[in-house]
Amino acid sequence: MKPPRAAIDALVEGRHDDPFSLLGVFAGPQGSFARALVPGAETLEAHDLAGHALGMLERVDDRGLFEGSLPGDPQPLRYKAQGYGAEWWLTDPYSFGPVLGPTDDYLMAEGTHLRLWDKVGAHWIEHEGARGTHFAVWAPNARRVSVVGDFNDWNGARHVMRRRGAVGVWEIFLPDIGPGRAYKFEIVAADGSPQPLKADPFAFAAELRPKTASITTAPPTHVWHDAAHREAWTKVDPRRAPISIYEVHAGSWDRDNNGWYLSWDALADRLIPYVVDLGFTHIEFLPVSEHPYDPSWGYQTTGLYAPSARFGDHEGFARFVDGAHQAGVGVILDWVPAHFPTDAHGLDHFDGTALYEHEDPRLGFHPDWNTAIYNFGRREVEAFLVNNALFWAERYHIDGLRVDAVASMLYRDYSRKQGEWIPNAEGGRENWEAVDFLRAMNRAIYREHPGIFTVAEESTSWPGVSAPALDEASRSNLGFGFKWNMGWMHDTLQYFAREPIHRRHHHGEINFGLVYAFSENFVLPLSHDEVVHGKGTLLEKMPGDDWQKFANLRSLYAFMWGYPGKKLLFMGQEFAQRREWSEDRALDWGLRCAHSHEGVRKLVRDLNRVYRNTPALHARDCEQDGFAWLIADDAANSVFAWLRKAPDAKPVAVIANLTPVARAPYRVPLPHDGRWREIINSDAQDYWGSGLGNLGGVEAKDGAAWVTLPPLATVMLEFEG
């Protein structure tokens, strides 16, 4: 039956909502009937995929519409087109059936599909005898969706997609389109208004900014060699393992000779050996997913599934992670489900409606970052984010996720004034939809990928951040493995920034942290957030002249490594970077030529070695029985001393003298008589200290020992027996 003229006009002009109903191959009474739209063609000959000619189609519209009967059952077709002296071949995408099936529809609609990245997005596959790329995108409220790219002159009339019923997913298989092609989605909203061209939310690669198109990719090619590393972590309780994290911004750790970003392979050659030498157990990257704006440091991501093009081939990130694993180093990614930018090519009003976000700004706008907030209560949005967490674990073998800005997700009134937020159904400020999402994400990660752990940056006293999210009875428990100890960070830096003469009046800033030190599984973070926006570097926060600044910093590091909790240090602070960090330049590596700076780096290296090799310092980081005060009340001398211990391990005494006055001898109570070996002294000459110490150790007698406490220094003594 001949379509109405209005339908033909809509089809030719790219306005038809369902081109698959008119184009392609259909069963006929005596074989098949084909209809194709090939603008510019004067003749069109149909062939099967093997190249056998099936017959000529008649041009029924001068704008390039052809149709006609063909022998045999419907099958995918290739056409030989001729027009105006030119000849070309094309494979008809409308002659292919759908790729997605009813099971995919059901799981997507239910929000329980745990392999969405295998189904949605762009995938180079073989389908019905042809190689090509399958495109699929969720846009349930769109009137029409087309895939546009460098293969169709960015013309939305060329490849309008098939809508899959009520699930709201659109798909099309484009034969002959392979890896490395730029594409976006052209979306027409329900009211007929065209939207800005949208990048693929599930794209595995993207163009280098300022360009914003997605890039088709081949299936992963990297062959992994990290089975031993991954297997080892499945057998470890990370709470009782040494975890010392080197936090890195991949774009500014170092640069090449032209001032450009290092590729993942170049980073692997330089960064991995450096971290191994320093003794860190993990590298934690600030977000590496695609983002348009360099000064956002990656936290304004528009491509959650794509490693940034700044660092070269997306497969390079897999090679980096594998290389780190083979060197015994884990890789943690900073992950940002708390907000997303409103760039026109991103998720903002994706199909003309508030699809990923809330329409009401009291729920869907983040005042701190001028960004949108995910609608965590929508099952498809929750699935999008949970799948992304699983994707990085599976595709790139990452060892952990550090989730950014969790506090901003948990409270509806976060950074909002009265009247700028909407209470929950019970009238409270808790964002239970975000809570349920975080619980679901953590359950999925720990269930699907044993050996991985998650870390929350959560700055409030929300109960149970690192408690298991097992059932509804524990609804507030979020299920993270660890939580950043923001209180420890704030109080400790505030204390160390004080002039030593005033510290006696603020003794409680150190003591208070031990009141709650075991309420969560904590990571002690001296992160990038503490060395930007005018805060100065850690060295510049320290009081006194240059010698005292370095002594204070070394004492802080030894104090931190002896304190219960896992460790995190931002890049550059290991050699006492002087300039505040900036994302647009490399670290000041020349400082390592100075003994003062290299001395700090040597101390960090030795602290990591001692921490990893001394069970008393890590095996009970998260448990009360791993800590005991030795001296908590000597405010007059600003001295602290405590014991770190673990079953079947030699205990370690950590003693900090936080004034520039040496104290010798100083009586320290110790639980065992006998020899206590000095394993760390932050005042050692090799670290650019004064060299005052205990000549290798002390003897404890009658429950105490007389110890030499160097100025502005922390020492560690391990019981030898």
N, C-alpha and C positions, 0 to 999 in steps of 0.2 A: 504494500500500500504506500502510495506516494505521500511523503510528509507535507504538511501545510507549508505554504510559502513563508509564513512568519517563522516557523521552526527552522527552515533552511536559512533564512536571513540571520537568525540568532546564532545558528551554527557557524556560518561563514564569518560572522563578525565577532565570534568568540564570546557570545552572550548566552549560549545555551547551557542550562544547568546540568544536563545529562547527555553529553555527546555520545556516550556508549550506547544509548538507545537508538541512535541514528547511524553511527559509524561502526565499521568493523565487518564481520562476516556472520551471516545469519543462516539458519537452516531454511531451505526452500523446498518446494514440492518435487523438484527434479535436480537436487544438488544443493548448491549454496548461492547466496546472494551477498554481494560485497558492495560497500559504499565507502569511499575515501575522499578526504579533502586534501588536495595537494595544490596550493596556490602556485601559479606560474607554469603549471603543466598544461600541454595541449593534448598529449596522449598519455595513457597509463596502461601498462601491461602487468597483469598479476602473475606472480610466481610463488611456488611453495618455498619453504626455507632451504630445500635442497637445490633450488635453482631451476626446477622444471616449470616451463611456461604453462599457465592455466587458461589464459585468454585475456582479451582486451576489455577494458571497461569504457563505457560511453561517458563523455563529458556532458553533464546535464545542466551545468551552470558555468558561465564563463569565469566565475571567480575561483574555479578549481575544484568543483564537486564532480566526482565520477561515481558511476554505479553500473552494476551488471551481474548477470548470472555466471556461475563458475561450476565446473564439475566436482563431484565428491562432497564429502562432509565438510563442515566449517573447520578451518585450520588457520594458523598464523600465516600471514602473507608478506611477501616482499614485492615491491613495485619498481618497475623500470619506467621512469618518467622522462618525457622529452618535451621541450618547449623552447621556442625562440632560439633554436640552434644549440641548445644545451641538452645534455643527458645526465641523469643522476639516478641513483638507487636509494631506496629508503624502505625500512621495515616498518610495517604499520602497527603502532602500539595499540590501536583500538581493535585489532584482530586477536589480541591475547586475552585470556581469562584472568580473573583476579588471582593474586598471590596469597593474600590473607584468607583464613578460613573461619568457619563458625566458632571453633574453639577460641581463636584469638578474639573474635567479637565478644564472646561471652565473658572471657577473663578481663578484657579491657573495660567492658561495661560494668563489671563487678568491682574493678579496681584492684584485682588480685594477680594480675599478670606480672611475674617477676623477671621476665626477659623481654621487656618492651623494646630495648635497644636492638634486639634482633629482628624486630617486626616493623617498627616505626623508624622513620628517617630515610636514608638512602643506602641501598645495599646492592652491590654488584653480584648478580646471581645468574644461574642458568634457569630459564623458565620456558616450558613448552618448546624446547629445542633451540632456543636462542639465548645468547649472552647479552646482558644488558643491566640496567640499573632500575631497581624497584624503589619508587618513592612513596612514602606514606606520611600523613600528617593529621593530627587531631585538630579539627576546627568545626565543632558541632553546630555553631550558629551561622556559618558562612552560607551564602547562596551559591557561591561557585569558588572553586580553588583550582589554580593551574600551577604547574611547575614551569619555571622560566629559567633560562640560563644561557651560557655562551654557545649552546648547541641549537637554540631556536631563536636567536636574536632577541632574547628577553621579551618575547611576544607571548602574552597570556592567552591569545586565541589558538595557539598551536597545540598545546598539550593540557587541555582541561581534564581534571582528574575524575575518577569514579567515586561516588559517595557510597559508603558501606552502611546503609540503613540508619538505624537509630543510634548506633554507637558513635557517630560523628567523625569517623576516620575517613579520609580521602586517600585514594591510592591510584597509581598508574605504573605500568612497567614500560620503560623506554628501551627497546632493543638497540644495541650498538653503542650505547652511551656507557663509557667505561670510567675508570678512576681518573681523578685530576681535573674534573670539570666543575666550573663555578655554577651555582644555582641558588635560587630562592623560591619562595612561594608567593604567587599573586593571589590575593584573597579579596573577594567581593563580599561585603557584609550583607546581612539579611535585608537591609533597606536599599540595597543596590549601590552603596557607596564603595569605591575602591579604597583599599587600605594600603599603607606603605608596604613595599615588598619586604617580606619577612624571611629572616634566616631560619634554617631548620633547627628547632629546639633539640633534636637528637643527632645533629651533625657530628661526625667524628673528626672533622678538620674544617678549618675556615681560612679565609684570606687574611693576609697580613694587614693590620690596620694601617691607613684609615679605611681600606676596603672592608666590606662587611659580609660578602657572600659566603655561603657554605661551599665546601669542596667534597665531591664524591671521592670515595676511597675504595681500595681493594680490601678483601678480607685480611685479617692480621697475618703477617708473615713471620714475625719473630719467633724463633725457637727458644724456649725458656730452658735455663740450666740452674734453676734455683730451688729444686725440689728439697734438697737437704735443709736449706734455710727455712723454708715454709713448714716443713715437717717438724723441725726443732721447736718452732714457736707454737705449734699445736699442742705440744707436751708441756708447756710452761704456763704457770700462773703469773701473768705479768705484774701483779701486785707484789710478788716476791722475787722478781727478777730485776737486775740492774737496768734501769732505763735512763739514759742521759742523752738529751735531744739537742741537736744543733739546728737552730731555726734559720732558714735561708730564704732570701728573696732572689729567685733565679736570675732576674734581670740585672742585679747590681752587686752580686758577690764578686764578680770580676767581669771584665770586658775584653774583647779582642783588640788587636793593634789598631783597628780603625774606630774603636769606641763603640762597636756594635755588640749586641748580645752574643754570648757564647751559645753554640748549639748544644743539644743534649749530649752529643758525643764528646765535645770539648769539655763540657762540665764534668762528664764522667772521668775524663783523663786527669782533671785537676782537682775537682772537689772530693771525689771518693777517696783517693789516697790521703788527702789532707785530713779528712774526717777520721779515717782509720788511724793515722798517726796521732791525732788528738785523743782517740779513745772513746769518742761518742758512739752510742749504740744505734742512734737513729738520726736521720736528716728529716726535718720537717719543713716542707716548702709552703710559703705563702701561696695563695691560690694560683695554680698553673693553667686553669681552664681559660678559654678564650674570653677576652675583655677588650673593649674599644679604647679605654682611657688609661694611659700609663700611670698617672698619679693616684689611681684607685688601688694600685698594688695588686690588682686581681680580684679585689672584693666586689667590684661591680661587674659581675660576669654575665655575658650574654650567650655563652656556649658551654653549658655545663658538661657536655660529653666530649669536648674537643680540647686537647692540649694546645696551648697557644702557638700560633705560627711564628711568634717572635723567636722561638728556639729551634726552628727548622721542622723537619719531618716529624709528624706525630708518632711514627714508629720509633723515633729516637728516644722518646720518653720510656718506652718499654725496654729499650736497650740500657738506658740509664738505671732503671730499677733493677734489672737483672744483674748488671754489673755491681751495684751496691750490695745486693743479696749475696753474690758470690764472694764479696769481700767481708761479709758478716755484718753489714749495716742495713737496718730497716729504713723504710721510706714512709713518712706520714704526710698526708695532704691536708692543707687547710681547706675546709669545705663550707660553702656559704648558702644555706637554705633560708637565712633570716630575711633576705630582701633581694630584689633584682632591679636593675636600672630601667629607666623608661625610654631608652633609645628607640627610635622609630623602627629599627629592624629587629628588635628583640621581642620579648613576650608581652609587652604592654598592649592591652586591648587587641589580642592576637587575631581574633576573627571578627573584630568590630565590636566585641563585647569584653567586659572584664572577665576573661576566661581563666587566667592563672591567678589573678588578683581579685580583691573585693572592689566593687564599684564605689562603695561608701568610703570616703577618705578616712573616716574615723576608725575603720578597720583595715583599709588597704593602702595607706600612705605612711611612709616612715619619715618623720620630721628630721631625724638626725642626719640622714643621708640623701634626702630628697628622692627617695626611691619608692617602688611599689613593694607590697608585702604579699607573699603567697597566701592563697585561700586554702589553708591547711585542712579545712573541713570538707573540701571537695575531694571525693575519692580518686578522681583522675589526677588531680594535682599531687595528692599524697603519693600515688603510684609513680608519677613522674620523678619525684624526689627520692623515694626509696629505691627505685630502679637505678637512679644515678649513683647512689652510694654503693649499691651492689656492683654496678658497672666498673667503677674504679678498682674494686677489689678483684673482680674476675679478669677484666681485660688487661689491667696493668699491675696486678699482683701487689698493690700497695698494702702496707702493714698496719695502717691506722688512719683514722679520720679525726682531725681536730675540728670541731664544729664551732663556727664563729658566732658571736653575739647571741648566745642562747638566752640570756636574760631578756633581750628585746623581744624574743618570741613568746616568753612565758607570761608576760603581763600585757593586758590590753591597754593599760594606761602608761606604758613605758614612754618616757620623754613627752608626755602629753599633759595638758592642763585640764582642769575640770570643764566638761562640755565637749572635749575633743576626742572622747573615746566612748565606747558603748559597753556597758557591763555585760557579763555573761548571763545565762538563763537564771542563775541563782543570785544575781545581783552583785557578784564579785568581780575582781579584777583579773583573775586567772584566765589565761587563754587555753582552755581545755582542748580545743582542736589542735593547737600546736603541741601540747603535751602528748596527745594521742599519736600525733605524727612522729615525734621523737621516740616514743616508746616503740612504735611499729618499726621505725628505722633501725633502732638498736637490736630489737629481736631478730629482724631479718639478717642483719650483718653477722651477729654472733651465731645464728643458726646455719647460715649458708657458708660462712667462711671462718671455721675455727682457726684460731691463731691471730686473728686481727683484733685490734682494740680501738675503742673510740674515746675521745677526750672532749669535754665540754668547757668552753670559755663561758663561765657563768659567774656573774659578779655579785649575786645576792645570796641570801641564806635559804634559797629554795630547798626543802628537805628531800633527800633521797636522789640527788643528781646521779650519784654513782651506785645506787642501789638497784638490784635486779627488777626489771619491769615484767613480772611474771603473770600477774592476774589483776583483775579489777579491784581487788581488795587493797592493792598497793598503787592506786591510780596516780599518785603524785610522783612515784618512783620513775625516773627517766631511763634507767638502764645503761647509762654510760659506764665505761670502764674506769675512767678517771675524770677529775675536775681540776681546772686550773685554780690554784690557791691565790686568789686576787687579794685577799686580806693580808696574807703573809707578805706578798710583794709590796703592797702599799706601806704596811707598818715597818717592814725591814728597811726599805729604801728611805723612808722618812727618818728613821733612827740614824742610819748611816750618813745621811746628809747633814746631820746636826754636828756642830762643833763638839769635839770630845768633852770639853769642859761642861757642856750642858747635858750630856747623855745620862748622867746620874739621876737627873730629874725626869727621865723618860724611860726608865728601866722596863716599865710595863709594856712598852711597844714591842719588845721582844718576847716577854713572858706570855702575853695574852695569846699569841698564836698557838701555844702548846695546849691551851684550853680546848681548842676545837680541831687540833691537827689530825685527829683520827676519826672525825665525824664523816669524812668522805675519803675516797682514794685520791690523794692529791698529787698534782704536778706543781713544782715550784717554778714559776715563770719569770725570767728576766727577758722579756720579749721585745719585739720591734716597737710595740706601743709605748714603751718607756723611754725610747731614744729618738722621738720625732716630735714635730709640732712645737719646737722651742723648749722641749724638756731637757735637751742636752744629752750627751752620752753618759754612761755609768761613771766613767772616770771623772767627768766634769761635775757630776753631782757630789762627789766626795769633797769634804772640806780640807783646808790647810794648804801648805805649799805643795810643790810637785811630789816630793818624796812622800809626804803624808797622803796625798791623793792616791798614789800607787799602793801604799801600805794599806790604806783603808779598803781599796778595791780588792787586793789580794786576800785580806782578812774576810771580806764579805763572801768571796767565792769559797774559801775553805769553810766558813761558817755555813754556807748554803749546802755544800756537798756533805757536811756532817749532820745536817738537819733532816728529820724524817720527811720523805716525799721524793718523787722522781724529779729529775733536773731538766731545765730548759734554758738555753742561753742563745741569744740572737747573735748572728754573725758579726764579726768585727769586735765584739766585746771581749772575745778571748784574747786579743792582743791590745786591749784598751784603746780602741778607736777614739780619737780626740774630737773629730768633726761629727756633728749630728748626721745621722744616716739620711741619704737622699736616694730615691729610686732611680735617678737619672745619671748616676756615676758609680764607678767601682769603689770598693773599700780602699782605704789608704794603706795598701800593702807595704809601702816604703817604711812605715813605722817599725816594721819588724827588724830593721837595721839597728834600732836603738835597744840597748840592753834592758832598759826599763820596760819597754813594751814586750819584747821577746820573753822577758822574765815572767810576765803575767801569762803568756801563752804556755810557757813551760809548766807553770803551776797548774793551769787548767788540764794540761795533758796528764800530769801526775795525779791530780785529783780524780780524773776519770779512771786511771789505772788502779788506784787504791780502791775507789768505789766499786769497780767491777770485780776486783779480786778479794774483797773483804765482805763476807756475808753479813756481818754485823751492821754494815752500813747500808744494805739494800734489802735483805731478806724479810725485814719486818718494817718496811717503809710506811705501810698503811695500817699498822696494828699497834695498839697501846703498849703491848708487852715488849716492843722493840726499843723503848725509850724510858729513861729514868733520869730525873734531875740529880746532879751532884752539887751544884751551886746555883741557886736561882735568885738569891736575895742580896748579893753584894753590889748594890747600886752605887755605893760610895766609890768603888774602884772600877765600875762598869765591866765586871767580869762575869761570864756565864760559863757553866760547865755542865755537861750531861753525858750520860752513858748510852751508847748504841749497842744493841745486843740481839742475838738470834739463837735459836736452839742449836747446840753442837757447834757453836762458833765462838771464836775469841772475842771478848767484848772490846769496844773502843771508847775511850774517853775523848770528848771534844771540848776544848777549853779555849775561850776567846777573851782576850784582853783588849778592850776597845777604847783605850786611852793611849796617848803617846808616851806613857811612863812605863818603863820596864818594871816588872814585879818579880824579884828574885831574892830569897826563895818565897814561894807562895804555896800554902798548904791546900792540897786538893784531896778530898775524901775519895777513896777508890775501894771497890768491893772485894778485891783480892790482893793479898800480899804477894810480893814478888816483882819480877821485872816487867816494866811496861815500856815497849819500844816506841820511839818517836817515828811515826810513819809519814806525817805531814807537818811542816812548819812553814807558814806563809811568809815568814821573815828570813828564810834561807837566802844566802848570798846569791845562789844560782837564780833566784827570782828577783834580784835587785833589792834584797832586804839587807838588814844590818848584820845578819849572820848570828844573832844571839839565839841560843837554843839549849838543849839538854844533853848534848854530847852523845846522842844516840838513844837515850832513854833515861828512865828514873826507876828507883826501887821503892816499892810501897811496903810500909810496915805499920802494923797496928791500925790498918784500915785507912791509911792516907800516905801521900807522898809529897815531898817538897819539890815543886816544879818551878822552872824558870819560864816566866811568861814574857816573851818579847813585846815590844811596843806595837800597838795597832796590829795585832797578829792573832791568828788562830792556829792552834796546834792540835794534832791528834796523836793519842797514845794507845797502842794496841797491847793487850795483856799477852805476855809470852808464857807465863807459868813458871 
